[in-house]
């Protein structure tokens, strides 16, 4: 297995069905990643170690999913200067709005990019991570361009079907 370039962290294994979308998207682009579970509140020291060890191993981007108070992305961002992409998760009675606010409202100086709530956010987080990595990887940039071309072709095909052609 290749050294992961992206570490995907979630606060609970119950977040796996959403965060797996990020891993699957990265896999289609041949970007090595790993999935981890760590809690900002229940295992803060483990989270610190996870970040430090990932950076030592060459991880370049973190994708972090959390619901409710959603402090995990901010905690990870506080431990590294590597890009952190937050995915707010629908894990509370507020349907992810609380997680969105927690993710997007980071104090100045500790940036976290914030994606949409849920699976769309997980997919976009993976694509955004790949775009960051593609700045120094022309082959990955081409795979991203091909993925975009395929999306466009898919829309064109759907349009033809709707028009009856």
SULLIN-V210571 format. One record per run of one state. SS is the DSSP state (hx for helix, st for strand, lp for the rest). FROM is the first residue (numbers start at 0). LEN is the number of residues. Records with the same first field share a line. If there is no record, write none. Layout:
BEGIN
SS=FROM-LEN / FROM-LEN
END
This chain:
BEGIN
lp=0-5 / 10-2 / 28-4 / 37-6 / 57-3 / 67-4 / 79-3 / 89-7 / 104-8 / 114-4 / 134-3 / 163-2
st=5-5 / 32-5 / 60-7 / 82-7 / 112-2
hx=12-16 / 43-14 / 71-8 / 96-8 / 118-16 / 137-26
END
